[in-house]
Amino acid sequence: MRFERDNIRKMKGYAPGEQLNESGVTKLNTNENPYPPSPAVAAVLRELDAERLRRYPPPLADGIREAAAELHGLTPEHVMATNGGDELLRLVLTTFVEPEETVVITRPSYSLYPVLTQIHGCRLREIDLEGDWSLPETFIEELQESEAKLCILVNPHAPSGLLLGADYLERLARAFSGLLLVDEAYVDFVEPSLGYDAVSLVRKLDNVLLLRTLSKGYSLAGLRVGYGLGDPGLISPMLSKTRDSYNTDLLAQELATAALHDQVYARECWSRVRDSRETLSLRLKGMGFSIAPSQSNFLLCEVPDGNDAKELQLALKKRKVLVRYFDQERLRDKLRISIGSEAENRVLVDTLKELLA
Ligand SMILES: *Cc1c(COP(=O)(O)O)cnc(C)c1O
Protein backbone atom coordinates (compact mmCIF):
# COMPACT_ATOMS: atom_id res chain seq x y z
CA MET A 1 0.00 0.00 0.00
CA ARG A 2 2.88 2.36 0.81
CA PHE A 3 4.26 2.52 -2.67
CA GLU A 4 1.20 3.49 -4.70
CA ARG A 5 0.94 6.93 -6.18
CA ASP A 6 -1.52 9.16 -4.30
CA ASN A 7 -4.15 9.15 -7.04
CA ILE A 8 -4.06 5.34 -7.22
CA ARG A 9 -4.52 5.04 -3.45
CA LYS A 10 -7.52 7.35 -3.56
CA MET A 11 -9.28 5.84 -6.57
CA LYS A 12 -11.67 2.93 -6.91
CA GLY A 13 -11.04 0.40 -9.67
CA TYR A 14 -13.44 -0.39 -12.48
CA ALA A 15 -16.25 -2.72 -11.37
CA PRO A 16 -17.01 -5.14 -14.19
CA GLY A 17 -20.40 -6.81 -14.50
CA GLU A 18 -20.67 -10.17 -12.80
CA GLN A 19 -19.53 -13.29 -14.66
CA LEU A 20 -21.26 -16.34 -13.12
CA ASN A 21 -19.89 -19.62 -14.38
CA GLU A 22 -22.94 -21.67 -13.48
CA SER A 23 -25.14 -23.45 -15.95
CA GLY A 24 -28.71 -22.36 -16.49
CA VAL A 25 -27.94 -18.67 -16.05
CA THR A 26 -29.70 -16.15 -18.28
CA LYS A 27 -26.96 -13.60 -18.59
CA LEU A 28 -28.23 -10.19 -19.64
CA ASN A 29 -25.90 -7.98 -17.58
CA THR A 30 -22.78 -7.26 -19.66
CA ASN A 31 -24.06 -6.65 -23.20
CA GLU A 32 -22.44 -9.71 -24.69
CA ASN A 33 -23.81 -10.96 -28.00
CA PRO A 34 -26.28 -13.83 -27.53
CA TYR A 35 -25.10 -15.62 -30.69
CA PRO A 36 -21.88 -17.58 -31.16
CA PRO A 37 -18.93 -16.12 -33.10
CA SER A 38 -18.86 -16.73 -36.84
CA PRO A 39 -18.25 -20.34 -37.95
CA ALA A 40 -15.23 -18.94 -39.82
CA VAL A 41 -13.73 -17.97 -36.45
CA ALA A 42 -14.36 -21.46 -35.06
CA ALA A 43 -12.68 -22.98 -38.13
CA VAL A 44 -9.52 -20.85 -37.75
CA LEU A 45 -9.39 -21.75 -34.05
CA ARG A 46 -9.65 -25.48 -34.79
CA GLU A 47 -6.98 -25.37 -37.45
CA LEU A 48 -4.39 -23.19 -35.73
CA ASP A 49 -1.09 -25.05 -35.37
CA ALA A 50 0.35 -24.58 -31.86
CA GLU A 51 3.83 -24.47 -33.39
CA ARG A 52 3.00 -21.01 -34.71
CA LEU A 53 2.81 -19.71 -31.14
CA ARG A 54 6.57 -20.16 -30.83
CA ARG A 55 7.17 -16.93 -32.74
CA TYR A 56 6.03 -13.38 -31.99
CA PRO A 57 2.90 -12.22 -33.80
CA PRO A 58 2.95 -9.50 -36.50
CA PRO A 59 3.62 -6.43 -34.29
CA LEU A 60 1.16 -4.11 -36.02
CA ALA A 61 -1.57 -6.73 -36.51
CA ASP A 62 -1.60 -6.19 -40.26
CA GLY A 63 -4.43 -8.68 -40.84
CA ILE A 64 -6.84 -6.77 -38.59
CA ARG A 65 -5.73 -3.40 -39.96
CA GLU A 66 -6.23 -4.47 -43.55
CA ALA A 67 -9.58 -6.11 -42.88
CA ALA A 68 -10.87 -3.07 -40.98
CA ALA A 69 -9.54 -0.65 -43.60
CA GLU A 70 -11.32 -2.55 -46.36
CA LEU A 71 -14.52 -2.77 -44.35
CA HIS A 72 -14.64 0.98 -43.72
CA GLY A 73 -13.21 2.24 -47.01
CA LEU A 74 -10.06 3.58 -45.29
CA THR A 75 -6.37 2.74 -45.51
CA PRO A 76 -4.48 0.61 -42.94
CA GLU A 77 -2.78 3.87 -41.86
CA HIS A 78 -6.20 4.94 -40.52
CA VAL A 79 -6.45 1.84 -38.31
CA MET A 80 -4.80 0.45 -35.21
CA ALA A 81 -5.68 -2.82 -33.51
CA THR A 82 -5.91 -2.87 -29.72
CA ASN A 83 -6.25 -5.33 -26.87
CA GLY A 84 -9.98 -4.69 -26.56
CA GLY A 85 -11.49 -1.28 -27.17
CA ASP A 86 -10.50 -0.46 -23.59
CA GLU A 87 -6.82 -0.36 -24.52
CA LEU A 88 -7.52 2.35 -27.06
CA LEU A 89 -9.07 4.52 -24.33
CA ARG A 90 -5.93 4.21 -22.25
CA LEU A 91 -3.67 4.87 -25.24
CA VAL A 92 -5.56 7.99 -26.21
CA LEU A 93 -5.04 9.41 -22.70
CA THR A 94 -1.35 8.52 -22.45
CA THR A 95 -0.60 9.69 -25.99
CA PHE A 96 -2.57 12.92 -26.23
CA VAL A 97 -3.41 14.25 -22.75
CA GLU A 98 -1.00 15.87 -20.30
CA PRO A 99 -1.71 15.01 -16.65
CA GLU A 100 -2.86 18.60 -15.91
CA GLU A 101 -5.16 18.81 -18.93
CA THR A 102 -8.93 18.33 -18.89
CA VAL A 103 -11.03 15.51 -20.30
CA VAL A 104 -14.75 16.08 -20.86
CA ILE A 105 -17.28 13.26 -20.67
CA THR A 106 -21.02 13.17 -20.05
CA ARG A 107 -22.76 12.01 -16.88
CA PRO A 108 -23.78 9.24 -16.98
CA SER A 109 -21.60 7.39 -19.41
CA TYR A 110 -19.16 4.42 -19.50
CA SER A 111 -17.84 4.04 -15.95
CA LEU A 112 -14.34 3.11 -17.16
CA TYR A 113 -13.66 6.68 -18.38
CA PRO A 114 -13.31 8.24 -14.90
CA VAL A 115 -11.18 5.29 -13.77
CA LEU A 116 -8.73 5.86 -16.63
CA THR A 117 -8.56 9.62 -16.12
CA GLN A 118 -7.85 9.04 -12.42
CA ILE A 119 -5.01 6.65 -13.21
CA HIS A 120 -3.58 9.16 -15.66
CA GLY A 121 -4.06 11.95 -13.13
CA CYS A 122 -5.76 14.39 -15.49
CA ARG A 123 -8.76 16.60 -14.77
CA LEU A 124 -12.22 15.28 -15.47
CA ARG A 125 -15.20 17.48 -16.30
CA GLU A 126 -18.53 15.66 -16.39
CA ILE A 127 -21.43 17.38 -18.14
CA ASP A 128 -24.90 16.21 -17.14
CA LEU A 129 -27.20 14.85 -19.82
CA GLU A 130 -30.78 16.05 -20.17
CA GLY A 131 -33.77 14.08 -18.88
CA ASP A 132 -34.08 12.23 -22.21
CA TRP A 133 -30.29 11.48 -22.18
CA SER A 134 -29.60 13.95 -24.97
CA LEU A 135 -26.73 16.43 -24.68
CA PRO A 136 -27.61 19.85 -23.28
CA GLU A 137 -28.03 22.52 -25.97
CA THR A 138 -25.04 24.34 -24.52
CA PHE A 139 -22.77 21.31 -24.75
CA ILE A 140 -20.53 22.63 -27.51
CA GLU A 141 -20.05 26.00 -25.75
CA GLU A 142 -19.31 24.27 -22.45
CA LEU A 143 -16.79 22.07 -24.19
CA GLN A 144 -15.08 25.10 -25.72
CA GLU A 145 -15.00 26.92 -22.38
CA SER A 146 -13.54 23.88 -20.62
CA GLU A 147 -10.42 24.14 -22.79
CA ALA A 148 -10.40 20.36 -22.72
CA LYS A 149 -7.79 18.42 -24.64
CA LEU A 150 -10.09 15.44 -25.11
CA CYS A 151 -13.81 14.81 -25.21
CA ILE A 152 -15.08 11.21 -25.04
CA LEU A 153 -18.65 10.53 -26.20
CA VAL A 154 -20.10 7.06 -26.31
CA ASN A 155 -22.43 6.75 -29.31
CA PRO A 156 -24.87 5.04 -29.18
CA HIS A 157 -24.86 6.20 -25.59
CA ALA A 158 -24.30 3.80 -22.71
CA PRO A 159 -26.26 3.13 -20.59
CA SER A 160 -29.26 4.65 -22.43
CA GLY A 161 -28.79 3.54 -26.06
CA LEU A 162 -29.51 7.03 -27.45
CA LEU A 163 -27.84 7.80 -30.79
CA LEU A 164 -26.37 11.20 -31.71
CA GLY A 165 -26.35 12.07 -35.41
CA ALA A 166 -23.05 12.14 -37.30
CA ASP A 167 -23.89 15.69 -38.46
CA TYR A 168 -23.96 16.81 -34.83
CA LEU A 169 -20.65 15.08 -34.15
CA GLU A 170 -19.16 16.87 -37.13
CA ARG A 171 -20.33 20.25 -35.88
CA LEU A 172 -18.92 19.46 -32.46
CA ALA A 173 -15.55 18.31 -33.82
CA ARG A 174 -15.23 21.41 -36.01
CA ALA A 175 -15.98 23.72 -33.07
CA PHE A 176 -13.56 21.92 -30.74
CA SER A 177 -9.81 22.55 -30.69
CA GLY A 178 -9.15 19.26 -28.87
CA LEU A 179 -9.59 15.66 -29.83
CA LEU A 180 -13.03 14.03 -30.09
CA LEU A 181 -13.07 10.32 -29.30
CA VAL A 182 -16.35 8.68 -30.29
CA ASP A 183 -16.71 5.35 -28.53
CA GLU A 184 -18.71 3.27 -31.00
CA ALA A 185 -18.69 0.04 -29.00
CA TYR A 186 -22.37 -0.52 -29.88
CA VAL A 187 -22.55 0.98 -33.35
CA ASP A 188 -23.13 -2.37 -35.06
CA PHE A 189 -26.62 -2.48 -33.60
CA VAL A 190 -27.73 0.86 -35.03
CA GLU A 191 -30.68 0.61 -37.41
CA PRO A 192 -29.06 0.82 -40.90
CA SER A 193 -31.94 2.84 -42.34
CA LEU A 194 -30.90 5.75 -40.07
CA GLY A 195 -27.82 6.16 -42.28
CA TYR A 196 -25.54 6.91 -39.31
CA ASP A 197 -21.91 7.06 -40.47
CA ALA A 198 -19.16 8.64 -38.39
CA VAL A 199 -16.41 6.99 -40.45
CA SER A 200 -16.95 9.74 -43.01
CA LEU A 201 -15.75 12.20 -40.33
CA VAL A 202 -12.46 10.34 -40.04
CA ARG A 203 -11.83 11.00 -43.74
CA LYS A 204 -12.30 14.75 -43.46
CA LEU A 205 -11.36 15.76 -39.91
CA ASP A 206 -7.99 15.28 -38.22
CA ASN A 207 -9.33 15.47 -34.65
CA VAL A 208 -11.84 12.61 -34.66
CA LEU A 209 -11.03 9.11 -33.43
CA LEU A 210 -13.51 6.25 -33.43
CA LEU A 211 -13.36 3.29 -31.07
CA ARG A 212 -14.63 -0.04 -32.33
CA THR A 213 -14.71 -3.40 -30.60
CA LEU A 214 -15.29 -7.01 -31.62
CA SER A 215 -16.58 -7.77 -28.11
CA LYS A 216 -20.21 -6.93 -28.79
CA GLY A 217 -20.96 -6.96 -32.51
CA TYR A 218 -18.77 -9.99 -33.32
CA SER A 219 -19.45 -12.07 -30.18
CA LEU A 220 -15.77 -12.03 -29.19
CA ALA A 221 -15.66 -10.39 -25.73
CA GLY A 222 -13.36 -13.17 -24.51
CA LEU A 223 -10.81 -12.55 -27.27
CA ARG A 224 -10.04 -8.90 -26.39
CA VAL A 225 -9.84 -7.15 -29.76
CA GLY A 226 -10.86 -3.64 -30.67
CA TYR A 227 -9.56 -1.07 -33.07
CA GLY A 228 -9.26 2.65 -33.50
CA LEU A 229 -10.07 4.59 -36.67
CA GLY A 230 -8.62 8.03 -37.23
CA ASP A 231 -6.49 10.31 -39.30
CA PRO A 232 -3.02 8.75 -39.80
CA GLY A 233 -1.63 11.70 -37.80
CA LEU A 234 -3.57 10.45 -34.77
CA ILE A 235 -3.01 6.75 -35.32
CA SER A 236 0.72 6.96 -35.96
CA PRO A 237 2.01 8.02 -32.49
CA MET A 238 -0.07 5.33 -30.80
CA LEU A 239 0.97 2.70 -33.31
CA SER A 240 4.67 3.46 -33.31
CA LYS A 241 5.29 4.76 -29.79
CA THR A 242 2.79 4.28 -26.96
CA ARG A 243 1.32 0.87 -27.72
CA ASP A 244 2.70 -2.25 -25.99
CA SER A 245 5.11 -3.86 -28.41
CA TYR A 246 2.85 -6.85 -29.11
CA ASN A 247 -0.49 -5.55 -27.92
CA THR A 248 -2.60 -8.16 -29.71
CA ASP A 249 -1.57 -11.81 -29.70
CA LEU A 250 -1.41 -14.17 -32.65
CA LEU A 251 -4.65 -15.99 -31.82
CA ALA A 252 -6.50 -12.70 -31.37
CA GLN A 253 -5.20 -11.40 -34.70
CA GLU A 254 -6.13 -14.49 -36.68
CA LEU A 255 -9.58 -14.91 -35.16
CA ALA A 256 -10.46 -11.21 -35.32
CA THR A 257 -9.44 -11.06 -38.97
CA ALA A 258 -11.66 -14.05 -39.76
CA ALA A 259 -14.56 -12.41 -37.92
CA LEU A 260 -14.18 -9.12 -39.79
CA HIS A 261 -14.11 -10.97 -43.11
CA ASP A 262 -17.43 -12.68 -42.38
CA GLN A 263 -19.68 -9.64 -42.63
CA VAL A 264 -22.64 -11.71 -43.84
CA TYR A 265 -22.75 -13.64 -40.58
CA ALA A 266 -22.16 -10.55 -38.41
CA ARG A 267 -24.92 -8.60 -40.12
CA GLU A 268 -27.35 -11.44 -39.64
CA CYS A 269 -26.62 -11.43 -35.88
CA TRP A 270 -27.03 -7.64 -35.64
CA SER A 271 -30.32 -7.79 -37.44
CA ARG A 272 -31.63 -10.48 -35.10
CA VAL A 273 -30.56 -8.45 -32.07
CA ARG A 274 -32.39 -5.41 -33.49
CA ASP A 275 -35.57 -7.42 -34.07
CA SER A 276 -35.40 -8.81 -30.53
CA ARG A 277 -34.77 -5.29 -29.20
CA GLU A 278 -38.10 -4.13 -30.63
CA THR A 279 -40.01 -7.18 -29.38
CA LEU A 280 -38.51 -7.08 -25.89
CA SER A 281 -39.01 -3.35 -25.59
CA LEU A 282 -42.71 -3.70 -26.43
CA ARG A 283 -43.15 -6.57 -23.97
CA LEU A 284 -41.46 -4.70 -21.14
CA LYS A 285 -43.41 -1.53 -21.85
CA GLY A 286 -46.57 -3.64 -21.70
CA MET A 287 -45.52 -4.62 -18.16
CA GLY A 288 -45.14 -1.00 -17.08
CA PHE A 289 -41.43 -0.34 -17.67
CA SER A 290 -40.44 3.03 -19.21
CA ILE A 291 -37.72 2.50 -21.75
CA ALA A 292 -35.42 4.95 -23.48
CA PRO A 293 -35.27 4.44 -27.28
CA SER A 294 -32.17 2.32 -27.85
CA GLN A 295 -29.94 1.86 -30.90
CA SER A 296 -27.79 -0.52 -28.91
CA ASN A 297 -27.93 -4.14 -27.73
CA PHE A 298 -29.41 -3.21 -24.36
CA LEU A 299 -32.40 -1.39 -22.93
CA LEU A 300 -32.35 1.02 -20.01
CA CYS A 301 -35.58 0.23 -18.20
CA GLU A 302 -37.19 2.30 -15.46
CA VAL A 303 -39.02 -0.14 -13.22
CA PRO A 304 -42.81 0.15 -12.90
CA ASP A 305 -44.21 2.20 -9.99
CA GLY A 306 -44.19 0.38 -6.68
CA ASN A 307 -41.04 -1.62 -7.52
CA ASP A 308 -37.48 -1.12 -6.35
CA ALA A 309 -34.87 -1.61 -9.08
CA LYS A 310 -32.15 -2.92 -6.77
CA GLU A 311 -34.52 -5.42 -5.15
CA LEU A 312 -35.79 -6.50 -8.52
CA GLN A 313 -32.25 -7.08 -9.76
CA LEU A 314 -31.48 -9.24 -6.71
CA ALA A 315 -34.74 -11.17 -7.04
CA LEU A 316 -33.94 -11.85 -10.71
CA LYS A 317 -30.47 -13.00 -9.71
CA LYS A 318 -31.93 -15.49 -7.21
CA ARG A 319 -33.81 -16.94 -10.17
CA LYS A 320 -30.58 -17.02 -12.21
CA VAL A 321 -31.42 -14.06 -14.43
CA LEU A 322 -28.64 -11.46 -14.41
CA VAL A 323 -29.29 -7.82 -15.36
CA ARG A 324 -27.26 -4.72 -14.48
CA TYR A 325 -28.08 -2.24 -11.73
CA PHE A 326 -26.06 0.97 -11.34
CA ASP A 327 -25.89 2.56 -7.91
CA GLN A 328 -25.64 6.03 -9.45
CA GLU A 329 -27.63 9.20 -9.58
CA ARG A 330 -30.55 8.95 -12.06
CA LEU A 331 -30.00 5.22 -12.54
CA ARG A 332 -31.18 3.85 -9.17
CA ASP A 333 -34.75 3.31 -10.45
CA LYS A 334 -33.58 1.53 -13.58
CA LEU A 335 -32.15 -1.75 -14.83
CA ARG A 336 -29.96 -2.11 -17.86
CA ILE A 337 -30.95 -5.26 -19.68
CA SER A 338 -28.87 -6.72 -22.53
CA ILE A 339 -30.77 -8.11 -25.51
CA GLY A 340 -30.48 -11.89 -25.34
CA SER A 341 -31.62 -14.63 -27.68
CA GLU A 342 -35.39 -14.99 -28.11
CA ALA A 343 -35.35 -17.84 -25.58
CA GLU A 344 -33.38 -15.79 -23.02
CA ASN A 345 -35.65 -12.79 -23.46
CA ARG A 346 -38.65 -15.01 -22.83
CA VAL A 347 -37.10 -16.31 -19.59
CA LEU A 348 -36.53 -12.71 -18.53
CA VAL A 349 -40.10 -11.65 -19.29
CA ASP A 350 -41.62 -14.72 -17.61
CA THR A 351 -39.48 -14.26 -14.50
CA LEU A 352 -40.32 -10.56 -14.32
CA LYS A 353 -44.03 -11.40 -14.52
CA GLU A 354 -43.68 -13.54 -11.38
CA LEU A 355 -41.76 -10.87 -9.53
CA LEU A 356 -43.41 -7.56 -10.33
CA ALA A 357 -45.47 -5.95 -7.66
C1 LIG B 1 -17.68 -2.80 -24.29
C2 LIG B 1 -17.30 -1.37 -24.35
C3 LIG B 1 -16.04 -0.93 -24.78
C4 LIG B 1 -14.90 -1.80 -25.19
O1 LIG B 1 -14.93 -3.05 -24.69
P1 LIG B 1 -13.76 -4.07 -24.99
O2 LIG B 1 -14.33 -5.36 -24.55
O3 LIG B 1 -12.57 -3.64 -24.22
O4 LIG B 1 -13.49 -4.03 -26.46
C5 LIG B 1 -15.82 0.42 -24.85
N1 LIG B 1 -16.77 1.30 -24.51
C6 LIG B 1 -17.98 0.91 -24.09
C7 LIG B 1 -18.98 1.93 -23.74
C8 LIG B 1 -18.29 -0.43 -23.98
O5 LIG B 1 -19.49 -0.80 -23.53
The ligand as an SDF file (V2000), in Angstrom:
LIG
                    3D

 15 15  0  0  0  0  0  0  0  0999 V2000
  -17.6800   -2.7950  -24.2910 C   0  0  0  0  0  0  0  0  0  0  0  0
  -17.3020   -1.3750  -24.3480 C   0  0  0  0  0  0  0  0  0  0  0  0
  -16.0430   -0.9290  -24.7840 C   0  0  0  0  0  0  0  0  0  0  0  0
  -14.8990   -1.7950  -25.1940 C   0  0  0  0  0  0  0  0  0  0  0  0
  -14.9270   -3.0500  -24.6870 O   0  0  0  0  0  0  0  0  0  0  0  0
  -13.7560   -4.0730  -24.9930 P   0  0  0  0  0  0  0  0  0  0  0  0
  -14.3290   -5.3630  -24.5470 O   0  0  0  0  0  0  0  0  0  0  0  0
  -12.5660   -3.6360  -24.2150 O   0  0  0  0  0  0  0  0  0  0  0  0
  -13.4920   -4.0300  -26.4610 O   0  0  0  0  0  0  0  0  0  0  0  0
  -15.8210    0.4160  -24.8490 C   0  0  0  0  0  0  0  0  0  0  0  0
  -16.7700    1.2970  -24.5070 N   0  0  0  0  0  0  0  0  0  0  0  0
  -17.9770    0.9100  -24.0880 C   0  0  0  0  0  0  0  0  0  0  0  0
  -18.9850    1.9310  -23.7440 C   0  0  0  0  0  0  0  0  0  0  0  0
  -18.2880   -0.4320  -23.9750 C   0  0  0  0  0  0  0  0  0  0  0  0
  -19.4860   -0.8030  -23.5300 O   0  0  0  0  0  0  0  0  0  0  0  0
  1  2  1  0
  2  3  1  0
  2 14  2  0
  3  4  1  0
  3 10  2  0
  4  5  1  0
  5  6  1  0
  6  7  2  0
  6  8  1  0
  6  9  1  0
 10 11  1  0
 11 12  2  0
 12 13  1  0
 12 14  1  0
 14 15  1  0
M  END
$$$$
